[in-house]
């Protein structure tokens, strides 16, 4: 882009010939980057600083965490990973003899996703007030209903430890499966993207060479 294509530009300009489309595209990209690279870097750095500023606030973090949790595939990984961590830690705390409400209060501050943290706080209030957990189904957006139902069954049957272990194991496996699925999905996408990029660059370089005969004939 910086060495080969500019020579075609000068040659075609002297011959009053038009460059092929892919070549003109690469020239435009080159001119844009070389002409505005300082602005691009400044905008990129400013974007990172603004994002970190917003994310450092409680409302900003909640907004972005909700947004990330709704992303296809990635959002599912975030939620299930946090639920698996929550279940593992909840099991450890209950096994150590800590009261359920106190355990949940500690866990609410440990969960990194603030959207899920708020829902765990609602779960804590239900434990504190002795309400049925199934009543939270309509109010919880991100916390999986199946995990909530299994915790409720564990409470009613007196086997909360084993149920928490099952929840943690299940969602850990789900995260592992989704991660492998994501890898399998990304491989063809990256291959196609790279192939298109190589094709455009190849056409940008070779089309002018192939068109030289027509230019000479004119």
Secondary structure, 3 states (H helix, E strand, C coil): CCCHHHHHHHHHHHCCCCCCHHHHHHHHHHHHHHHHHHHHHHHHHHHHHHHHHHHCCHHHHHHHHHHHHCCCCHHHHHHHHHHHHHHHHHHHHHHCCCCHHHHHHHHHHHCCCHHHHHHHHHHHHHHHHCCCHHHHCCCCCCCCHHHHHHHHHHHHHCCHHHHHHHHHHHHHHHHHHHHHHHHHHHHHHHHHHHHHHHHHHHHHHHHHHHCHHHHHHC
